[in-house]
């Protein structure tokens, strides 16, 4: 656990941007800076926070927390699905094998929500009780 004093001390020392010479070609995402060189990709997870495709600011240690969570999940699921993870050479960095991504994204929640025509809630609210082959109970 990080105490309040340490967090306050680091408010002005967050990792907002990187420019690391020698790591390869740089690509900046919303919260991650990527560097590609040969068969390796280095993903630097910054402390940037974004919402609705806008950078809102930074939060101390956010990058380190996200990076460690990602590394933990990549390690735990490597026997289920092959992944690109190699190691964590720094608390904010993942070293990965350069590869072509599989463009799939999903969100797991303990509740149904959403407002688009593809959301579970939109269908459920309209009376649908079978969604993607799953029977949904009344009262959700």
Helices and strands as residue ranges (DSSP letters): H 4-10, E 25-28, E 32-37, E 40-45, E 48-51, E 54-58, H 62-77, E 85-90, E 93-97, H 120-125, E 130-131, E 134-135
